Amino acid sequence: MTVTFVARKSGTNYQVQSTANLVAGFTNNPVSVTGSGDQSGVLLPEQYECRQFTAPITGSKIFSRVVAAVP
């Protein structure tokens, strides 16, 4: 499954986290966040871009989120 999101071009780090149980909390997911080939729909392209990550489909339900951190 590929998930696309809008991200700042610079100054922010992104980490994908996932969990199978929302009560247990999220852990870092070792997937790579890359630039998306489709940049349509970005309102401020000088500051933002579409990025994406691909998560494997394992058969069990997983909740994912992207955490943004400004160093």
C-alpha positions in Angstrom: 0.0 0.0 0.0 1.4 3.4 -1.0 0.5 6.4 1.1 1.2 10.0 -0.2 1.3 13.1 2.0 2.2 16.7 1.7 5.5 17.7 3.4 7.7 20.7 3.8 10.7 20.6 1.4 13.2 21.4 4.1 13.6 21.9 7.8 11.4 19.0 8.9 12.2 15.3 9.4 9.5 12.6 8.9 9.2 9.2 10.5 6.5 6.6 9.7 5.1 4.8 12.8 2.7 2.0 13.0 0.8 -0.2 15.4 -1.6 -3.1 15.3 -3.2 -2.0 18.6 -3.9 1.7 19.4 -3.8 1.0 23.1 -0.2 -0.3 22.9 1.1 2.8 21.2 3.1 3.4 18.0 6.6 2.3 17.1 8.9 3.4 14.3 8.4 1.6 11.0 11.5 1.0 8.9 10.1 2.2 5.6 11.7 4.8 3.4 9.9 8.1 2.7 10.6 9.3 -0.8 9.5 12.0 -3.1 6.4 11.3 -5.1 6.4 11.4 -8.9 3.0 13.2 -8.8 3.3 16.7 -7.5 -0.1 17.9 -8.6 -2.3 19.6 -6.0 0.5 21.1 -4.0 -0.7 24.7 -3.2 2.8 26.2 -2.4 5.2 24.2 -4.5 8.2 26.4 -3.5 7.8 25.3 0.1 5.9 21.9 0.0 6.1 18.7 -2.0 4.3 15.3 -2.1 6.2 12.5 -0.5 5.2 8.8 -0.1 6.0 5.6 1.6 5.0 2.0 0.8 3.9 -0.2 3.6 3.7 -4.0 3.2 0.2 -5.6 3.4 0.5 -8.4 5.8 -3.1 -9.6 6.2 -3.5 -8.1 9.7 -4.9 -4.6 10.4 -2.2 -1.9 11.0 -2.6 1.8 11.9 0.0 4.1 10.5 0.9 7.7 11.0 3.6 10.1 9.8 5.3 12.1 12.6 6.9 15.4 11.7 9.7 16.8 13.8 11.5 20.2 13.4 15.1 19.7 14.5 
